[in-house]
Amino acid sequence: MAVRLAALMADPRQRAWVVEGEGRLDGWITAERRLGLETGERVEITGLVVDARARRGGVGRILVAAAEAWARTEGLDTVVVRSNVQRAASHPFYEGLGYVRTKSQHVYARSV
């Protein structure tokens, strides 16, 4: 994890933010500036984790707001997030922030 975080922090197209509470990490978010041939450039939230003890306390909202603010400072007007269908509790969270589901998909992976 430390190696991946160091690489992420050295990449100007990526950002990470944390919220600390009472000496512990309450949550973190990572976001990446992405360019797609089909979609153009936008910011994608690539990870959001809020400690179970801090949920429903505004930590997630603070972190998403940080990613959105970064998008605006980068001159981008779209923020995208992917949410696994198995994480059903996260769907109303994003919808409550004004995010709209634009598609559902399967993700395939293969080791090469």
N, C-alpha and C positions, 0 to 999 in steps of 0.2 A: 504494500500500500504506500509506503514512504517513497519508493522509487517512482510509482505512478503519479503521486501527488507532486513530486519535484518536477517531473516532465510536464505535467499539466500547468504548473505555475510558471514555467519557463516559456510557454507557448502564448503569444499575444492574442491568439484567437480564442483562448479559454480563460475562464474565471472560476473562482470558488469563493464562497462566503460561509461564515459560520455564525451561530448564535450560541453564546456561552451563558450558562445560568448556574449560579451558586457553585462555582468551581468544577462544573462538568459541561460537556458538550451537549447542548440541547438539540442541535440540528445543523445540517450542512446542505448546501446546494452547489451544483456545478452547472455551468452553462458554456456553450460553445457557439461561436460565430460560424455558420455553415453556408456554403454556396452550393446550390443545386442547379443543374442545367434547367430543370423543369420549374423550379420554384423561386429561383433567385436567391439573394442572400437574406438570412434571418438568424435569429438566435434560437438555439434549442436547449431546453433544460435537459441535461443528460443524467442528472441524479439529484434526488431530494430525499433526505432521511431526517425524520424528527423522532427523537427518543420518545418512547411510549409515555414516560412521565411528563413530557412537555406538550403532548398533543392536546389540541383544542385550546391552546393558550396563546395563539397568534404567531408562534414561531414560523410555521410554514408560510403564512402570509407575508411575514417580514422577509423571508428568504426569497420568495417569488418576486416580491416588490424590488429587491436588490437586482435580480436578473433582468427584470423589465426596465429598471432605471439604466442599467448598463446598455441594453439594446437601444434605448433612446439616445444615450450619449454617443453611441456608435452610428447614429443616423438611421437605425433600422426600426421599422414599425410592426414587425411580426415576431412573436415569441411562440414557439411550438414546444409541446411536451408530449411524450409517449407514456401511456399508463397501462401496465399489464392488466389484462382482463381479470386476473386472479387477485388484484389489489382493488377490489370493489369499493372499499372505503375511500380510496383516493379520488374516485370519479366525481362524487358530489363536491369534494373540496375544490377541484379545478373548475367545475361548472359554476360553483359559487363565486369564483374569482372572475367569471366572465369568459372562460375558455369554452369553446364549442367543439364537440367531437366532429372531426371531418372525415375520418375513415377508421375502419377496423382492418386488421391484417394479421397474417401469420408471419412469423420470423423463422427463417431457416438458417442453420449454421452447419459447417462442415470443417473438420480439421484437415489441413493440407500440408 
